[in-house]
Amino acid sequence: MSAASVIVAIDWGTTRMRAWLLDAEGAARAEHRSDEGLTTAQTVGFEPILERCLAALRAPDDVPVIICGMAGARQGWIEAPYVDVPSSIAAILRGAVRVPHAGRDIRIVPGLACRSLDAPDVMRGEETQLAGAKLETAGRHVVCMPGTHSKWVIVDSGAVETFRTWPTGELFALLSGHSILRHSIGEQPDAVSTENPVFATACEIALADGGDFASRLFSIRAGSLLHGLTPEDAAARLSGLMIGSEVASARRQFLHADRSVTLVASGTLATLYRRVFEIAELAVRDIDADTAVRIGLFEAARQNEMIDGVPA
C-alpha cells in the first residue's frame, strides 16, 4: 500500500455516497461522490459500487475501508448494531463491525439508539460527524445537525447523553410538494434565501409560538389567494416556520440556560439555520459537516487500529 494513502473513508447514505482517500494525517488525497446510496446498492449490490468507487479514487489494492451511514442499517450491507446512549464517542467508534468475506478490511461504524419508551430515537452517520466535530472533552455542548431528519444532540465531557430528531426537511418536502401548499409554492421550494424578509418574519413568529406551527401553515395558501403571496415568498414562509419551530422546540427541551449551539452543517442548510439562530439570539459555533464526517471516519479508523497511531 502506498505510504501516502492509508484509508478510504465513506459516508454512505440513503441516496448518496461520499468517499475520500486519506493520507496518514487524515488529509484527502482524492474524493469521489455519487448518487449510489443505499437505495441503489440494494439493487446493484454494495460491493460492486464500492469497487467502482475505489477505482475512481485510484485507491491501492490493500487499502482498508471505513464506512458510516446507512450501509450499516438493517437493510444495508451488514447491520452494525446501535450503541445505546449515554456512551462516549470513542466507544461508539470502536464498535465498528467488519464486513465478512470481503477482499479487504472493510468496517462499518454503528449508529446510536435512545431507548426511552416515550421518545425512542435512532441515528446513523451523524455519530461520526460528532466525532469529527472535536468537541472538548470537558463541558456540555448542544449540537444541531440539520438535514432531512435534523438531529439535536447533547454531548457532555466527550459522551453523547441523549438526542432527538426533528424531520424538518422531510416535512418541508412533503408539504411543499404533496399538500395544498404546492399550489402556492409551485416549483420554488429550494429557492429560499435568508435575505428574504418573509423568511425572517416567519422565523420570528415560529420562535414566539414556541414550536407550534401547524395553525400557521394554511396561512401560506390563504396569503397567496388573498394577498398575492408569491411562490418565492410562500417557500420562504414555509421554510421559516419549519426551521423556526424546530429551533423553538429544541430550545425549550435542550438549551435551558445555554445560549450557544454547535451547528454541524454545510451549504444552504448552514446558512438558513445560522440565520434562525441569529434571530433567536443564540451564539453559534460553525462546523462544516463534510469536514466533520471525514475527520470522524479517520478517527474511527484509528480507534479500530486500521491505521497506525494510538487512538485519541
C-alpha positions as a Markdown table, in Angstrom:
| # | Residue | x | y | z |
|---|---|---|---|---|
| 1 | Met | 0.0 | 0.0 | 0.0 |
| 2 | Ser | 1.3 | 3.5 | -0.8 |
| 3 | Ala | 2.7 | 5.2 | 2.2 |
| 4 | Ala | 0.8 | 8.3 | 1.3 |
| 5 | Ser | -2.7 | 6.7 | 1.2 |
| 6 | Val | -3.7 | 4.8 | 4.3 |
| 7 | Ile | -7.6 | 4.6 | 4.4 |
| 8 | Val | -10.7 | 5.1 | 2.3 |
| 9 | Ala | -13.4 | 6.9 | 4.3 |
| 10 | Ile | -17.0 | 6.6 | 3.1 |
| 11 | Asp | -20.2 | 8.3 | 4.2 |
| 12 | Trp | -22.8 | 6.0 | 2.7 |
| 13 | Gly | -26.3 | 7.5 | 2.9 |
| 14 | Thr | -29.8 | 6.6 | 1.7 |
| 15 | Thr | -29.4 | 8.3 | -1.7 |
| 16 | Arg | -25.8 | 9.4 | -1.9 |
| 17 | Met | -22.3 | 8.4 | -1.0 |
| 18 | Arg | -19.2 | 10.5 | -0.4 |
| 19 | Ala | -15.7 | 8.9 | -0.3 |
| 20 | Trp | -12.2 | 10.2 | 0.4 |
| 21 | Leu | -8.8 | 8.6 | 0.0 |
| 22 | Leu | -6.9 | 9.8 | 3.1 |
| 23 | Asp | -3.2 | 10.0 | 3.9 |
| 24 | Ala | -1.6 | 9.3 | 7.3 |
| 25 | Glu | -2.6 | 12.8 | 8.6 |
| 26 | Gly | -6.2 | 12.4 | 7.6 |
| 27 | Ala | -5.9 | 14.8 | 4.6 |
| 28 | Ala | -7.9 | 14.0 | 1.5 |
| 29 | Arg | -5.7 | 12.9 | -1.5 |
| 30 | Ala | -8.8 | 12.2 | -3.7 |
| 31 | Glu | -12.6 | 12.5 | -3.4 |
| 32 | His | -15.5 | 10.7 | -5.1 |
| 33 | Arg | -19.2 | 11.4 | -4.9 |
| 34 | Ser | -22.1 | 9.6 | -6.5 |
| 35 | Asp | -25.9 | 9.1 | -6.2 |
| 36 | Glu | -25.3 | 5.4 | -5.5 |
| 37 | Gly | -26.7 | 5.4 | -2.0 |
| 38 | Leu | -28.5 | 2.6 | -0.1 |
| 39 | Thr | -31.4 | 2.6 | -2.4 |
| 40 | Thr | -29.2 | 1.9 | -5.4 |
| 41 | Ala | -27.0 | -0.5 | -3.6 |
| 42 | Gln | -29.9 | -2.7 | -2.5 |
| 43 | Thr | -30.5 | -3.4 | -6.3 |
| 44 | Val | -26.9 | -3.2 | -7.7 |
| 45 | Gly | -25.0 | -4.6 | -4.7 |
| 46 | Phe | -22.7 | -2.8 | -2.2 |
| 47 | Glu | -19.5 | -4.5 | -3.3 |
| 48 | Pro | -19.7 | -3.5 | -7.0 |
| 49 | Ile | -20.5 | 0.1 | -6.1 |
| 50 | Leu | -17.6 | 0.1 | -3.7 |
| 51 | Glu | -15.2 | -1.3 | -6.3 |
| 52 | Arg | -16.2 | 1.4 | -8.8 |
| 53 | Cys | -15.6 | 4.0 | -6.0 |
| 54 | Leu | -12.2 | 2.6 | -5.2 |
| 55 | Ala | -11.3 | 2.6 | -8.9 |
| 56 | Ala | -12.4 | 6.3 | -9.2 |
| 57 | Leu | -10.2 | 7.1 | -6.2 |
| 58 | Arg | -7.3 | 5.1 | -7.6 |
| 59 | Ala | -7.0 | 3.5 | -4.2 |
| 60 | Pro | -4.2 | 1.0 | -3.5 |
| 61 | Asp | -5.3 | -2.7 | -3.7 |
| 62 | Asp | -4.7 | -3.3 | 0.0 |
| 63 | Val | -6.2 | -0.1 | 1.4 |
| 64 | Pro | -8.7 | -0.7 | 4.2 |
| 65 | Val | -12.2 | 1.0 | 4.1 |
| 66 | Ile | -14.1 | 2.6 | 7.0 |
| 67 | Ile | -17.8 | 3.4 | 6.4 |
| 68 | Cys | -20.6 | 5.2 | 8.3 |
| 69 | Gly | -24.2 | 5.7 | 7.5 |
| 70 | Met | -27.0 | 3.6 | 6.0 |
| 71 | Ala | -24.6 | 0.9 | 4.8 |
| 72 | Gly | -24.8 | -0.3 | 8.4 |
| 73 | Ala | -28.6 | -0.3 | 8.6 |
| 74 | Arg | -30.6 | -3.5 | 9.0 |
| 75 | Gln | -31.4 | -3.3 | 5.3 |
| 76 | Gly | -27.9 | -2.3 | 4.4 |
| 77 | Trp | -24.7 | -4.2 | 3.6 |
| 78 | Ile | -24.3 | -5.7 | 7.1 |
| 79 | Glu | -26.1 | -4.4 | 10.2 |
| 80 | Ala | -23.9 | -2.5 | 12.6 |
| 81 | Pro | -26.0 | -2.7 | 15.8 |
| 82 | Tyr | -26.9 | 0.5 | 17.5 |
| 83 | Val | -24.9 | 1.7 | 20.5 |
| 84 | Asp | -27.2 | 2.8 | 23.4 |
| 85 | Val | -26.8 | 6.3 | 24.8 |
| 86 | Pro | -25.3 | 7.5 | 27.0 |
| 87 | Ser | -22.0 | 6.5 | 25.5 |
| 88 | Ser | -18.6 | 8.0 | 24.9 |
| 89 | Ile | -17.9 | 9.0 | 21.3 |
| 90 | Ala | -14.7 | 6.9 | 21.4 |
| 91 | Ala | -16.6 | 3.8 | 22.5 |
| 92 | Ile | -19.1 | 4.3 | 19.7 |
| 93 | Leu | -16.4 | 4.5 | 17.1 |
| 94 | Arg | -14.7 | 1.4 | 18.5 |
| 95 | Gly | -17.9 | -0.6 | 17.8 |
| 96 | Ala | -17.2 | -0.7 | 14.0 |
| 97 | Val | -18.4 | -4.0 | 12.5 |
| 98 | Arg | -16.2 | -5.9 | 10.0 |
| 99 | Val | -17.8 | -6.9 | 6.7 |
| 100 | Pro | -17.3 | -10.7 | 6.3 |
| 101 | His | -15.9 | -12.4 | 3.3 |
| 102 | Ala | -14.6 | -9.2 | 1.7 |
| 103 | Gly | -11.4 | -9.0 | -0.2 |
| 104 | Arg | -10.0 | -6.2 | 2.1 |
| 105 | Asp | -10.6 | -4.9 | 5.6 |
| 106 | Ile | -14.0 | -3.1 | 5.5 |
| 107 | Arg | -15.7 | -1.9 | 8.6 |
| 108 | Ile | -18.9 | 0.0 | 9.3 |
| 109 | Val | -19.4 | 2.4 | 12.2 |
| 110 | Pro | -22.5 | 1.7 | 14.4 |
| 111 | Gly | -25.4 | 4.1 | 14.8 |
| 112 | Leu | -26.9 | 5.4 | 18.1 |
| 113 | Ala | -30.1 | 4.5 | 19.8 |
| 114 | Cys | -32.1 | 6.2 | 22.5 |
| 115 | Arg | -34.3 | 3.6 | 24.0 |
| 116 | Ser | -36.6 | 5.8 | 26.0 |
| 117 | Leu | -40.1 | 4.4 | 26.0 |
| 118 | Asp | -41.7 | 7.8 | 25.5 |
| 119 | Ala | -39.2 | 9.2 | 22.9 |
| 120 | Pro | -37.3 | 6.3 | 21.2 |
| 121 | Asp | -34.9 | 7.6 | 18.6 |
| 122 | Val | -32.0 | 6.4 | 16.3 |
| 123 | Met | -29.3 | 7.9 | 14.1 |
| 124 | Arg | -26.8 | 6.7 | 11.6 |
| 125 | Gly | -23.9 | 8.8 | 10.2 |
| 126 | Glu | -24.4 | 11.8 | 12.5 |
| 127 | Glu | -22.4 | 10.0 | 15.2 |
| 128 | Thr | -19.4 | 10.1 | 13.0 |
| 129 | Gln | -19.8 | 13.8 | 12.4 |
| 130 | Leu | -20.0 | 14.3 | 16.2 |
| 131 | Ala | -16.6 | 12.6 | 16.4 |
| 132 | Gly | -15.2 | 14.9 | 13.7 |
| 133 | Ala | -16.6 | 18.0 | 15.5 |
| 134 | Lys | -13.8 | 17.6 | 18.0 |
| 135 | Leu | -15.9 | 18.8 | 20.9 |
| 136 | Glu | -13.9 | 19.5 | 24.0 |
| 137 | Thr | -13.7 | 16.6 | 26.5 |
| 138 | Ala | -15.0 | 18.9 | 29.3 |
| 139 | Gly | -18.3 | 20.7 | 29.3 |
| 140 | Arg | -21.7 | 20.4 | 27.9 |
| 141 | His | -22.5 | 21.0 | 24.2 |
| 142 | Val | -25.8 | 21.4 | 22.4 |
| 143 | Val | -25.3 | 20.2 | 18.8 |
| 144 | Cys | -27.7 | 20.9 | 15.9 |
| 145 | Met | -27.2 | 18.7 | 12.8 |
| 146 | Pro | -29.8 | 19.9 | 10.2 |
| 147 | Gly | -31.0 | 17.7 | 7.3 |
| 148 | Thr | -33.9 | 15.6 | 6.1 |
| 149 | His | -34.1 | 14.4 | 9.7 |
| 150 | Ser | -32.5 | 17.1 | 11.9 |
| 151 | Lys | -30.7 | 15.8 | 15.0 |
| 152 | Trp | -30.2 | 17.7 | 18.2 |
| 153 | Val | -27.6 | 16.1 | 20.5 |
| 154 | Ile | -26.4 | 16.7 | 24.0 |
| 155 | Val | -22.6 | 15.9 | 24.3 |
| 156 | Asp | -21.1 | 16.2 | 27.8 |
| 157 | Ser | -17.4 | 15.5 | 28.5 |
| 158 | Gly | -16.9 | 13.5 | 25.3 |
| 159 | Ala | -20.1 | 11.4 | 25.7 |
| 160 | Val | -23.4 | 11.5 | 23.9 |
| 161 | Glu | -26.0 | 11.8 | 26.6 |
| 162 | Thr | -29.2 | 12.0 | 24.5 |
| 163 | Phe | -30.6 | 13.2 | 21.2 |
| 164 | Arg | -33.8 | 13.8 | 19.4 |
| 165 | Thr | -34.9 | 14.0 | 15.8 |
| 166 | Trp | -37.0 | 16.7 | 14.1 |
| 167 | Pro | -38.0 | 15.6 | 10.5 |
| 168 | Thr | -38.0 | 19.2 | 9.3 |
| 169 | Gly | -36.5 | 18.6 | 5.9 |
| 170 | Glu | -38.9 | 15.7 | 5.1 |
| 171 | Leu | -41.9 | 17.7 | 6.3 |
| 172 | Phe | -40.9 | 20.6 | 4.1 |
| 173 | Ala | -40.6 | 18.4 | 1.1 |
| 174 | Leu | -44.0 | 16.7 | 1.8 |
| 175 | Leu | -45.8 | 20.0 | 2.5 |
| 176 | Ser | -44.3 | 21.9 | -0.5 |
| 177 | Gly | -44.7 | 19.1 | -2.9 |
| 178 | His | -47.7 | 17.0 | -1.8 |
| 179 | Ser | -50.1 | 19.2 | 0.1 |
| 180 | Ile | -52.4 | 22.0 | -0.9 |
| 181 | Leu | -49.4 | 24.3 | -0.3 |
| 182 | Arg | -47.9 | 23.1 | -3.5 |
| 183 | His | -50.3 | 25.4 | -5.4 |
| 184 | Ser | -48.8 | 28.4 | -3.7 |
| 185 | Ile | -45.1 | 27.3 | -3.7 |
| 186 | Gly | -45.0 | 25.9 | -7.2 |
| 187 | Glu | -41.5 | 25.0 | -8.3 |
| 188 | Gln | -39.8 | 27.2 | -5.8 |
| 189 | Pro | -39.3 | 25.1 | -2.7 |
| 190 | Asp | -35.4 | 25.1 | -2.9 |
| 191 | Ala | -35.1 | 28.8 | -3.7 |
| 192 | Val | -35.2 | 30.1 | -0.1 |
| 193 | Ser | -32.9 | 33.0 | 0.7 |
| 194 | Thr | -32.1 | 34.3 | 4.2 |
| 195 | Glu | -32.2 | 37.8 | 2.6 |
| 196 | Asn | -35.9 | 37.4 | 2.1 |
| 197 | Pro | -37.7 | 39.4 | 4.9 |
| 198 | Val | -40.6 | 36.9 | 4.7 |
| 199 | Phe | -38.2 | 34.2 | 5.9 |
| 200 | Ala | -37.1 | 36.2 | 8.9 |
| 201 | Thr | -40.7 | 37.2 | 9.8 |
| 202 | Ala | -41.8 | 33.6 | 9.7 |
| 203 | Cys | -38.9 | 32.6 | 11.9 |
| 204 | Glu | -39.8 | 35.3 | 14.5 |
| 205 | Ile | -43.5 | 34.1 | 14.5 |
| 206 | Ala | -42.4 | 30.4 | 15.0 |
| 207 | Leu | -40.0 | 31.2 | 17.7 |
| 208 | Ala | -42.6 | 33.3 | 19.5 |
| 209 | Asp | -45.2 | 30.4 | 19.2 |
| 210 | Gly | -42.7 | 28.0 | 20.8 |
| 211 | Gly | -42.7 | 25.4 | 18.1 |
| 212 | Asp | -46.5 | 25.2 | 17.4 |
| 213 | Phe | -46.5 | 25.8 | 13.6 |
| 214 | Ala | -49.5 | 23.7 | 12.4 |
| 215 | Ser | -52.0 | 26.5 | 12.8 |
| 216 | Arg | -49.8 | 28.8 | 10.7 |
| 217 | Leu | -49.5 | 26.5 | 7.7 |
| 218 | Phe | -52.7 | 27.2 | 5.9 |
| 219 | Ser | -52.0 | 31.0 | 6.1 |
| 220 | Ile | -49.5 | 30.3 | 3.3 |
| 221 | Arg | -52.3 | 29.2 | 0.9 |
| 222 | Ala | -54.6 | 31.9 | 2.1 |
| 223 | Gly | -51.9 | 34.5 | 1.6 |
| 224 | Ser | -51.4 | 33.6 | -2.0 |
| 225 | Leu | -55.2 | 33.8 | -2.6 |
| 226 | Leu | -55.9 | 37.0 | -0.7 |
| 227 | His | -52.7 | 39.0 | -0.7 |
| 228 | Gly | -50.8 | 37.8 | -3.8 |
| 229 | Leu | -48.1 | 36.0 | -1.8 |
| 230 | Thr | -45.5 | 34.9 | -4.5 |
| 231 | Pro | -44.2 | 31.4 | -4.8 |
| 232 | Glu | -40.8 | 32.6 | -3.6 |
| 233 | Asp | -42.3 | 34.2 | -0.6 |
| 234 | Ala | -44.5 | 31.2 | 0.1 |
| 235 | Ala | -41.5 | 28.9 | 0.1 |
| 236 | Ala | -39.6 | 31.3 | 2.4 |
| 237 | Arg | -42.6 | 31.5 | 4.8 |
| 238 | Leu | -42.8 | 27.7 | 5.0 |
| 239 | Ser | -39.1 | 27.3 | 5.5 |
| 240 | Gly | -39.0 | 30.0 | 8.2 |
| 241 | Leu | -42.0 | 28.5 | 10.0 |
| 242 | Met | -40.5 | 24.9 | 9.9 |
| 243 | Ile | -36.9 | 25.8 | 10.9 |
| 244 | Gly | -38.1 | 28.4 | 13.4 |
| 245 | Ser | -40.4 | 25.9 | 15.0 |
| 246 | Glu | -37.7 | 23.2 | 15.2 |
| 247 | Val | -35.3 | 25.7 | 16.9 |
| 248 | Ala | -38.1 | 26.9 | 19.3 |
| 249 | Ser | -38.9 | 23.3 | 20.3 |
| 250 | Ala | -35.3 | 22.2 | 20.7 |
| 251 | Arg | -34.5 | 25.3 | 22.7 |
| 252 | Arg | -37.3 | 24.5 | 25.1 |
| 253 | Gln | -36.2 | 20.9 | 25.5 |
| 254 | Phe | -32.4 | 21.1 | 25.3 |
| 255 | Leu | -31.0 | 24.6 | 25.8 |
| 256 | His | -32.4 | 25.7 | 29.2 |
| 257 | Ala | -29.7 | 28.1 | 30.5 |
| 258 | Asp | -27.4 | 27.5 | 27.5 |
| 259 | Arg | -27.2 | 30.3 | 24.9 |
| 260 | Ser | -25.0 | 28.7 | 22.4 |
| 261 | Val | -25.3 | 25.9 | 19.8 |
| 262 | Thr | -22.7 | 23.9 | 17.8 |
| 263 | Leu | -24.0 | 23.9 | 14.2 |
| 264 | Val | -22.7 | 21.0 | 12.1 |
| 265 | Ala | -23.9 | 21.7 | 8.6 |
| 266 | Ser | -22.9 | 22.6 | 5.0 |
| 267 | Gly | -24.2 | 24.8 | 2.2 |
| 268 | Thr | -27.7 | 26.3 | 2.2 |
| 269 | Leu | -28.7 | 24.5 | 5.4 |
| 270 | Ala | -25.9 | 26.0 | 7.3 |
| 271 | Thr | -26.8 | 29.5 | 6.0 |
| 272 | Leu | -30.5 | 29.1 | 6.9 |
| 273 | Tyr | -30.0 | 27.7 | 10.4 |
| 274 | Arg | -27.3 | 30.2 | 11.2 |
| 275 | Arg | -29.8 | 33.0 | 10.4 |
| 276 | Val | -32.5 | 31.4 | 12.6 |
| 277 | Phe | -30.0 | 31.2 | 15.5 |
| 278 | Glu | -29.2 | 34.8 | 15.0 |
| 279 | Ile | -32.8 | 35.8 | 15.2 |
| 280 | Ala | -33.2 | 33.6 | 18.3 |
| 281 | Glu | -30.2 | 35.4 | 19.8 |
| 282 | Leu | -28.2 | 32.2 | 20.2 |
| 283 | Ala | -24.4 | 32.1 | 19.7 |
| 284 | Val | -23.2 | 29.7 | 17.1 |
| 285 | Arg | -20.1 | 27.6 | 16.6 |
| 286 | Asp | -19.9 | 26.6 | 13.0 |
| 287 | Ile | -18.5 | 23.2 | 11.9 |
| 288 | Asp | -18.6 | 22.1 | 8.2 |
| 289 | Ala | -20.5 | 18.7 | 8.0 |
| 290 | Asp | -18.4 | 17.3 | 5.2 |
| 291 | Thr | -15.2 | 18.1 | 7.0 |
| 292 | Ala | -16.6 | 16.7 | 10.3 |
| 293 | Val | -17.6 | 13.3 | 8.8 |
| 294 | Arg | -14.2 | 12.9 | 7.1 |
| 295 | Ile | -12.3 | 13.6 | 10.3 |
| 296 | Gly | -14.7 | 11.4 | 12.2 |
| 297 | Leu | -14.2 | 8.5 | 9.9 |
| 298 | Phe | -10.4 | 8.9 | 10.1 |
| 299 | Glu | -10.7 | 8.8 | 13.9 |
| 300 | Ala | -12.9 | 5.7 | 13.7 |
| 301 | Ala | -10.1 | 4.0 | 11.6 |
| 302 | Arg | -7.6 | 4.9 | 14.3 |
| 303 | Gln | -9.9 | 3.7 | 17.2 |
| 304 | Asn | -10.2 | 0.3 | 15.4 |
| 305 | Glu | -6.5 | 0.1 | 14.7 |
| 306 | Met | -7.0 | 0.0 | 11.0 |
| 307 | Ile | -4.2 | 2.5 | 10.6 |
| 308 | Asp | -1.1 | 3.4 | 12.6 |
| 309 | Gly | -1.3 | 5.7 | 15.5 |
| 310 | Val | -2.5 | 5.5 | 19.1 |
| 311 | Pro | -6.3 | 6.1 | 19.4 |
| 312 | Ala | -7.1 | 9.5 | 20.9 |
